[in-house]
């Protein structure tokens, strides 16, 4: 039998190295944005984000962890990754808004407080941090280098999209007995979910918290438009 994968420890050595790499990639993307390689860099990162889901199916299949819980792209960060890939390839305003709000409100927290059990060099470690590192980089990139800033009504649009995704995810969880979006159980690692009340009422708290965070993330751009 293959040896068991090493256990991941938040803020351990591997986690700190990943955070440093993400910071370097962010700086590199901003530098490349000012050169003739900007489009190539955007499409490379965008392709990487869009490839995460099919790559995940292969990796989980090879590692024996492909289950109903890992086979669908229904986690909050999965949606953020798809939106980020579409934003970088198409520059469509809606997808730029989705990855900005989803990436900073949710995926950034996943980068800092990972709900992960596999450490380096397990391929699922790379899968997790490719997503949770690439999405926040894209979130900041689209509003800075690409200047695709949230427009009037962005909070309403993204909140409506969030509620629609949450409803579909709830139906899938009910049908398959899964826990996408942590609707049925909270993450085993410490996270914001620990402060959102008991199950299942934490779902309502999560939606209200999302609205509050979206509003705060939109506030600088409201002031920018007025200026």
Secondary structure, DSSP 8 states (H G I E B T S, - for coil): ------B--TTSHHHHHHHHHHHHHHHHHHHHTTSTTHHHHHHHHHHHHHHHHHHHHHHHHHHT--STTTSS--SHHHHHHHHHHHHHHH--HHHHHHHHHHIIIIIHHHHHS----B-TTSHHHHHHHHHHHHHHHHHHHHHHTS-----TTHHHHHHHHHHHHHHHHHHHHHHH---GGGSSS--SS--GGGGS-STTTHHHHHHHHHHHHHHHHHHHHHHHHH-
